[in-house]
């Protein structure tokens, strides 16, 4: 009886662990996507500033621009370009 009870508790522990992993998988996936967007946006900003420096154009890298490119990626960089041209 003790072995059967131990197996039941072990199975229940595995079930709880599986449920926790499933619940945490979605936020981790979203966080991974945001990190990837931030890296791509930062690389694009650096490339634009490097190439734009040759022709006299640059996008300032500020906390706002980093946040915007981190959330939106390439469309965020385009939005920064449009904002700079309008102001």
C-alpha positions in Angstrom: 0.0 0.0 0.0 2.8 2.4 0.7 4.4 1.8 -2.7 1.0 2.5 -4.4 0.5 5.7 -2.4 4.1 6.8 -3.3 3.4 6.2 -7.0 0.1 8.2 -6.8 1.9 11.1 -5.2 4.7 10.9 -7.7 2.2 10.9 -10.6 0.4 13.9 -9.0 3.6 15.8 -8.7 4.5 15.1 -12.3 1.0 16.3 -13.3 1.4 19.5 -11.3 4.8 20.1 -12.8 3.4 19.6 -16.4 0.6 22.0 -15.7 3.0 24.7 -14.4 5.2 24.2 -17.4 2.3 24.6 -19.8 1.1 27.7 -18.1 4.5 29.3 -18.2 5.3 28.3 -21.8 3.1 31.0 -23.3 4.6 34.0 -21.4 8.1 32.7 -22.1 7.3 32.5 -25.8 6.0 36.0 -25.8 9.1 37.2 -23.9 11.3 35.5 -26.4 9.5 37.2 -29.3 10.0 40.6 -27.6 13.7 40.0 -27.0 14.1 39.0 -30.7 12.3 42.1 -31.8 14.5 44.2 -29.5 17.7 42.7 -30.9 16.6 43.1 -34.5 15.4 46.7 -33.8 18.7 47.6 -32.1 20.7 46.2 -35.0 18.6 48.1 -37.5 19.1 51.3 -35.5 22.8 50.8 -35.3 23.0 50.0 -39.1 20.9 53.1 -39.9 23.1 55.3 -37.8 26.3 53.9 -39.3 25.1 54.2 -42.9 23.2 57.4 -42.2 26.3 58.9 -40.6 27.9 58.8 -44.1 25.1 60.9 -45.6 24.3 63.1 -42.5 21.3 61.2 -41.2 20.8 59.5 -37.8 18.1 58.2 -35.5 19.0 58.9 -31.8 19.0 55.8 -29.6 17.0 56.8 -26.5 15.0 54.8 -24.0 11.9 55.7 -26.0 13.3 54.6 -29.3 14.7 51.4 -27.7 11.3 50.6 -26.3 9.5 51.4 -29.5 11.9 49.2 -31.6 11.8 46.5 -28.9 8.1 46.2 -29.0 7.5 46.8 -32.7 10.8 45.8 -34.4 11.2 47.1 -38.0 7.8 49.0 -38.0 9.0 50.8 -34.9 12.1 51.9 -36.7 10.0 53.2 -39.6 7.8 55.0 -37.1 10.8 56.7 -35.6 11.9 57.7 -39.0 8.5 59.2 -39.8 8.4 61.1 -36.4 11.8 62.5 -37.0 10.9 63.7 -40.5 7.6 65.3 -39.3 9.3 67.1 -36.3 
